[in-house]
Amino acid sequence: MSNKKFKVMAIVPRNDGNGDYFLKCGIGFENKDASINMFIEMLPTAGMGTKGGLKLQLREWDEAEEQRRRDSYRAGSGGSGGATTLASTASETVPF
């Protein structure tokens, strides 16, 4: 049985119009038949304008990368208790 995990990412345009960023919006799991179940926790509406709809992307889950991202966020958060938005904690530059 495969226990491959995925991140579900939404491509969202930046408010200043300078490109897009990825926003983690769910998780996915591979089934025995190689299909994937996705659990979407939120859908941003910002990407549903003139570009033709919302774009979602699946990326393989990398536990080491996720731990580095969490550690980096915690080190720079200043003890805000998680009061920042999801967009600031889970964003990265779109590669195209």
Backbone bond lengths (Angstrom), bond angles and torsions (degrees), N, CA, C in turn:
res aa  C-N    CA-C-N  psi(-1)  N-CA   C-N-CA  omega(-1)  CA-C   N-CA-C  phi
1 M - - - 1.458 - - 1.516 109.27 -
2 S 1.311 116.10 133.38 1.451 121.83 178.59 1.528 110.12 -85.67
3 N 1.303 116.04 138.95 1.453 119.28 175.68 1.524 109.20 -122.91
4 K 1.344 115.26 43.01 1.451 121.22 178.72 1.530 109.29 -72.59
5 K 1.332 115.67 132.94 1.453 121.38 179.22 1.530 109.73 -111.94
6 F 1.328 115.64 153.53 1.452 121.83 179.51 1.520 110.30 -133.09
7 K 1.323 115.81 154.87 1.461 122.10 168.51 1.520 106.52 -99.22
8 V 1.315 117.61 138.17 1.454 121.78 172.59 1.522 105.98 -99.11
9 M 1.336 116.03 119.81 1.452 121.82 -176.24 1.530 109.38 -116.11
10 A 1.325 115.97 140.42 1.460 121.72 174.31 1.517 108.17 -106.48
11 I 1.322 117.07 139.16 1.454 121.91 176.46 1.525 106.84 -92.48
12 V 1.337 115.93 117.63 1.460 122.39 -173.42 1.524 109.43 -121.82
13 P 1.342 118.25 132.14 1.473 119.62 177.18 1.525 111.05 -70.34
14 R 1.325 115.84 143.05 1.464 120.67 176.70 1.528 109.94 -70.32
15 N 1.325 116.35 148.51 1.462 121.29 -179.47 1.523 112.54 -62.80
16 D 1.342 117.63 -31.70 1.457 120.52 -178.09 1.526 112.53 -83.18
17 G 1.344 117.56 -0.25 1.456 121.61 178.12 1.515 114.59 80.87
18 N 1.330 118.12 3.30 1.463 122.28 -178.97 1.518 111.52 -95.70
19 G 1.320 116.76 71.40 1.452 121.05 175.13 1.519 114.30 91.20
20 D 1.321 114.22 -166.81 1.457 122.99 -177.64 1.523 109.46 -126.72
21 Y 1.335 116.29 169.67 1.454 121.38 173.39 1.516 109.01 -144.13
22 F 1.346 115.40 161.54 1.458 121.51 177.30 1.518 109.37 -91.22
23 L 1.317 116.01 139.17 1.458 122.59 176.87 1.526 107.63 -127.23
24 K 1.323 116.91 120.16 1.464 120.16 179.18 1.520 108.54 -69.42
25 C 1.337 116.04 125.43 1.459 118.80 -176.31 1.523 113.04 -129.77
26 G 1.333 117.50 7.63 1.456 119.09 177.99 1.516 111.18 174.80
27 I 1.329 114.52 -169.55 1.462 122.01 -177.14 1.529 108.22 -141.02
28 G 1.321 115.55 153.57 1.456 120.54 179.26 1.515 110.93 -132.97
29 F 1.332 115.79 153.94 1.458 122.48 179.30 1.513 109.32 -133.79
30 E 1.342 116.59 136.91 1.452 121.09 177.85 1.523 109.80 -81.48
31 N 1.320 115.59 135.94 1.464 122.08 178.30 1.525 110.55 -90.40
32 K 1.329 116.60 172.66 1.467 122.12 179.42 1.522 112.08 -59.19
33 D 1.336 117.01 -32.48 1.460 120.57 -178.44 1.530 112.71 -90.90
34 A 1.330 117.86 15.41 1.466 125.78 178.08 1.530 113.42 73.35
35 S 1.318 118.29 4.87 1.462 119.83 171.73 1.532 108.04 -78.75
36 I 1.322 117.00 167.71 1.462 120.82 -175.99 1.520 109.80 -127.28
37 N 1.331 115.85 129.28 1.462 121.79 171.13 1.517 107.96 -93.24
38 M 1.335 116.86 131.42 1.456 121.41 177.63 1.519 109.30 -114.60
39 F 1.311 115.96 134.62 1.454 122.48 175.54 1.524 106.95 -111.61
40 I 1.334 115.44 104.20 1.458 121.83 -176.97 1.525 108.04 -90.05
41 E 1.330 115.88 120.26 1.454 121.13 -178.13 1.518 112.14 -91.49
42 M 1.330 117.47 -23.43 1.453 122.05 177.88 1.520 109.14 -162.02
43 L 1.313 116.58 153.54 1.455 121.77 175.38 1.524 108.42 -127.76
44 P 1.316 117.44 116.68 1.466 118.59 177.64 1.520 110.10 -71.52
45 T 1.304 117.24 141.06 1.462 121.18 178.87 1.517 111.84 -93.58
46 A 1.331 117.92 -8.33 1.461 121.52 -177.16 1.524 112.46 -63.99
47 G 1.308 119.09 -29.72 1.451 121.68 -176.88 1.508 114.45 -87.95
48 M 1.318 119.04 6.50 1.462 121.30 -172.35 1.522 112.95 -101.13
49 G 1.309 118.00 26.42 1.458 121.63 -177.17 1.511 113.04 -91.88
50 T 1.314 115.85 -124.14 1.459 122.22 -172.58 1.518 113.63 -73.22
51 K 1.318 119.25 -11.44 1.465 121.03 -178.18 1.525 113.10 -79.79
52 G 1.296 119.16 0.49 1.446 121.02 174.65 1.503 115.86 95.60
53 G 1.307 119.49 15.60 1.453 120.89 175.86 1.509 112.99 124.69
54 L 1.306 114.98 179.75 1.451 122.43 -178.14 1.521 109.88 -84.18
55 K 1.330 117.52 132.60 1.462 122.02 178.12 1.517 108.63 -105.76
56 L 1.335 116.18 127.66 1.456 122.13 175.43 1.524 108.46 -115.62
57 Q 1.326 115.90 146.48 1.457 121.01 179.18 1.526 108.83 -134.10
58 L 1.329 116.24 138.65 1.468 121.38 174.30 1.517 108.45 -97.63
59 R 1.331 116.14 133.29 1.458 121.70 175.37 1.513 108.24 -128.25
60 E 1.324 116.49 140.54 1.464 118.86 178.10 1.510 110.33 -62.05
61 W 1.314 115.15 140.50 1.455 122.82 -179.95 1.522 108.70 -74.60
62 D 1.311 117.42 127.25 1.464 123.36 176.79 1.521 107.01 -119.08
63 E 1.331 116.47 104.48 1.468 121.30 -174.15 1.526 112.15 -59.02
64 A 1.333 117.19 -39.68 1.472 120.18 -179.97 1.530 110.68 -64.77
65 E 1.333 117.19 -41.76 1.462 120.92 178.07 1.525 111.04 -64.30
66 E 1.324 116.83 -42.75 1.465 120.45 179.68 1.530 111.11 -63.87
67 Q 1.337 117.26 -38.55 1.463 120.54 178.74 1.529 110.59 -66.47
68 R 1.344 117.11 -42.00 1.472 120.24 177.37 1.520 110.83 -61.27
69 R 1.339 116.70 -42.33 1.460 121.15 -179.74 1.530 110.80 -64.01
70 R 1.334 117.06 -43.43 1.473 120.56 178.11 1.522 111.41 -63.71
71 D 1.355 116.68 -44.56 1.459 120.62 179.83 1.526 111.47 -62.72
72 S 1.329 116.28 -41.81 1.461 120.92 179.38 1.527 110.67 -63.79
73 Y 1.325 116.58 -42.98 1.458 120.64 179.67 1.528 110.88 -64.57
74 R 1.317 116.42 -45.63 1.462 120.38 -179.31 1.519 111.74 -63.29
75 A 1.324 117.16 -37.76 1.462 121.11 -179.87 1.524 111.35 -66.85
76 G 1.344 117.07 -32.97 1.461 120.50 -177.08 1.503 115.17 -99.78
77 S 1.336 118.34 1.13 1.467 120.00 -173.90 1.509 113.18 -79.72
78 G 1.330 118.58 -21.64 1.454 120.51 179.99 1.509 113.37 67.97
79 G 1.328 117.60 22.33 1.465 120.96 177.06 1.507 113.97 72.05
80 S 1.328 117.32 34.71 1.458 120.20 -178.52 1.517 112.58 -74.22
81 G 1.329 117.56 -8.30 1.454 120.49 178.47 1.512 113.51 72.73
82 G 1.339 116.96 23.46 1.461 120.03 176.97 1.509 113.31 80.15
83 A 1.339 118.05 24.19 1.457 120.74 -177.54 1.519 112.84 -81.25
84 T 1.338 118.74 -3.79 1.450 120.06 179.32 1.516 109.78 -79.96
85 T 1.327 116.95 166.20 1.456 120.90 -177.99 1.517 111.18 -79.10
86 L 1.317 116.57 160.48 1.459 121.38 176.81 1.511 111.02 -61.72
87 A 1.326 117.66 -35.36 1.460 121.03 -177.96 1.515 111.60 -60.86
88 S 1.315 118.34 -33.57 1.457 119.74 -179.15 1.516 111.78 -80.46
89 T 1.307 119.27 -21.53 1.460 120.94 -177.26 1.512 113.24 -95.86
90 A 1.305 119.61 -22.49 1.465 120.68 -172.96 1.521 112.40 -123.36
91 S 1.307 117.75 20.62 1.460 118.97 -176.00 1.515 111.65 -98.24
92 E 1.317 115.19 152.76 1.440 122.68 173.61 1.523 107.08 -154.62
93 T 1.300 116.98 163.39 1.452 120.90 -175.41 1.527 110.21 -73.34
94 V 1.322 116.25 138.92 1.452 122.48 176.43 1.525 108.44 -72.69
95 P 1.342 119.97 131.79 1.457 122.00 -172.92 1.521 115.32 -77.72
96 F 1.322 119.97 5.79 1.467 120.80 179.41 1.491 110.98 -138.79
